[in-house]
Amino acid sequence: MIPTLIADAVALAAPSWRPILLRGLAEMAAADPVYLPALANDQFLPTQGRLFAAFEQPLEAVRYVLVGEGPYPREASATGVCFMDGAVNSLWSEQGLSKPVNRATSLRNFMKMLLVAEGLLQPDATGAEAMLAVSAKARAAGSGFIQTLPELQHNLTLQGFLLLNAALVFRPHVPPVKEAKAWLPFLQTVLIALAEKSQPLPTLVLWGKIALWVEGLPIADRFPKQVAEHPYNLSFILNPQMQSLFGLMHLLDKQA
């Protein structure tokens, strides 16, 4: 029922997740027997078997489930981890944020939201000129700021984030809403596993309209939730709920 190409990708997940992911795939196959075979015979992102890379975070460590919409539509960028752009390494440059960060709109706005939350940017001044001073401070020797995107991902992992997308794949010829609909049985299975294993229950952090479909899953009513527009919207930078949620985590500080 589950194509070998898809089933083999489960090997990248933490051992605690592997039987759950296979069960989720079986639920997908039961709901739509055509979807997974068609996917296995198609080209999709992420590549290199990274379909379930987000599940490197062990089940028992999950405190937040951050759900975005789908992978970046570029092979170098799509990592299998929500909004972690594989084309980005350095976060900073002499001009402010690095060019790769500025290209990844969601990541750029998330970075600016963190800076506003920590008082490093003023809410009415988040543009290029304001970023010059922040970048200079971040790049200064001994500043204590993280310098790379892998460090940001590491800090999110330490906080217990499972960085997931509503649709785990991107195909240019398939509408994202259709892709995400096919993955709903899989997401339901993931949440059931978290509800059975995790106390207290993790917080669902839902970004964007497609991610909000998670609220319609029967199991979702049991979880605390934080909801926001997708970070590719400029308004995300000033979202008070997101500032409150992330501001105390100090994600831009180097951590052990």
N, C-alpha and C positions, 0 to 999 in steps of 0.2 A: 504493500500500500504506500510506503514511503520510499521514494527513489533513493538509490544509494548515494548519489551526489549530495542530497539534502541530509540524509541520516549521518553520513560521515562527518559533516560539518559540526555535529554535536560534540566531537572530540575536543574542540577548542574551549568548551565550557568547563567550569569547575565540576568535579565529580558529583557534588551534591545536586547539581542541576540536571545531569544527563538523563536520568530516567524520566524526569518531569518534562524535559523538552521533547523527548520521544513521544510521551503521552500527549503533549500538546499538538505535535505533528499528526498523530493518529486522529485527534479530534478534528483537525483541519481536513484530513482526508475523508472522514466520515461526513462532514458538512458539505464538502465539495470535492468529489473524487477526481475531478479533472485538473484542479489548480496546481498541485505539487508536481505531477508529471509534466505539465506544460511548462512550469517554471524550470524544472531540471533540464528541459530541452531548449531552453531559451538562454539569452545572455542577460545577466542582471548584475547589479551592484548590491553589496560589496563583493569583490572577487577574492581569490586566494583562500577560499574556505572560511571566510570571516563572518559568515551569516549569524553566528551566535556568539560573537566575540564579547558582547556586552555581559554575558553570563560568566565571565572570568571572576566576577564578584561572587564569592560563595553565598549560597542561600542564607546561611545563618548570620552573615554580616550585613544583610540588607536592612537599612533603616529608612530609605527613601527610594521610590520608584519614579524616576523622571522619564516621562513619556513625551517624545517629540513626534514629528509627523513621519519622516522617512529619511533615508540616507541622502547625503549630498549627491547631486547628479554628476559627479566627476569621479573617475576611477581612483585617482590619487587621493581624493578627499574622503571617499566612503570607507570607513574603517569597521563598520558593524557596531560602533558605539555612538550613541546619540550626541550630535553636534561636535564631536571630536574630529576635527578636519585633519586627515593624514598628510595634507600638503603643508601644514603649518608646523614649524618648530619654534623659532624665536617669536616671542610675544611683542617685543618692543623694538623700536628703531629710533633714529635721531629725529624722525618726523612725528613720533608719537607711537601708536600701535604699528606693528610691522605690516608690510603690504599684504602678505598672505592672510593675516588676521582681518584686515579691512575688506579683503575679498570675500571672506566667509562672514556674511552679514550677521547671521545669528550669533556667531562667536564674538564678533565685534560688539554687538549690543549687549551681550551678556557681560563682557569685560567692563564696559562702561557702567552697566548697572552695579557691578561690584564696587567700582571706584566711587560712584555716588553714595552707595550704601555705607562705605567706610569713610566718607567725608573727604576723599581725595579729589573729587570733582564736585563742583557746585551744580545743582539741578538745572540752572539756567545757563550753564556754560560747559557743554560736553563736546564741543567741536574740536577742530584740529589745533587751534591756538592753545586751548586749555590743556590738550593732551601733551604738548611739548614739555611743559613743566613736570607733569606726572611721569613721563617717560624718562626724563633726565634723572629724576629721583629714583626711579625703579632700576635704572642701569648703573647707578653710582656704585662704586666698590663698597661691599659690605652692607648693601641696602636692606637685605632681608627679603626682597621681593623674589618670587619665582621668575624664571626667565624663559621657560619653554612651555608649550602646550602639554607635553607628557607630564610635567610637574603639576599642572592644573588638574589633569585627569587623576594623577596620584592623590592629590588633596581631596578630590571628590570621592574617590574610592575610600579614603580614610574616614570620610564622613558617613559612609555606608550607602552611597548612591549606586543603584542599578540604572545605568544610562541606556534606556531602551527607546525604540521607535515604535509607533503604532503599526507601521508597515516596515518589516525588516528588510525589504528589498526595494530597489528602484529600477524601473524599466521605462525608457523614454516613450514607448508606444502604449503603455498601460496607465490610465489615469490613477493618480495616487489614492483617490477615494475607493476605487475598485480594489487596488492592492491592499489597502488597509482593512477593508471589509473581510477579505479572505483570511486575515490574521487574527480576527477577533476570537475565534475559538481557542487559538494558541494563547492569547493574552489571558483569557478566562482561566485556562489551566495554570498559568504562571501565578495568577493572583490566588487561586485556590490553594496552591502549594504554600504560598507565603502566609495565607490565613491559618493554615494548619500548623506551620512550623514556627512562626514568628510571634513573639510577645514582648513588648507591645507591637501592634500591627504597624508596618511601615506607612509612611505618608505618601500618597500618590501626588506627584507634582505634574500637572497636565498642561502642556504648552500647545495652544492652537486648536482650531476647530476639529481637526481629525483626531487629535489626542483626546478630545472631550468625548468621543465615542466610548471611551473606557468607562465613563460614568454610567452608560447604559447596560453594562455587563451585570448580571445578577449578583455576583460576588462583590462588586465595587462598593455597594452601600456599607459594607463593614469597615471600610478604610477611611481614615482621615484624609482630607484632600486640600491641596492648594492649586488654584487654577489661574492661568494667565494667558494673555495673547501670545502668539508665537514670537520668539525673539527676533525674527526678521523685521518686525514692526518697531519703529523708533520709539513708540510709546512704552515698550518693554523697559527701556532704560529707567524710566521714572515710576515703574509699577511699585506701589508701596508694599504689597504683599511679598513680592519677590525680594525687595530690599530687606524686609524684616526677616524673611526666611534665611537668606544667604549672608546677610550682613555680619552676623555673629560668628560665622564659620571661618572668616579670615582666609579665604581660599587663595588670595594672592601672596600670602606669607609662606616662606619656605618652612616645611614641616618634616619631621623625622619620617 
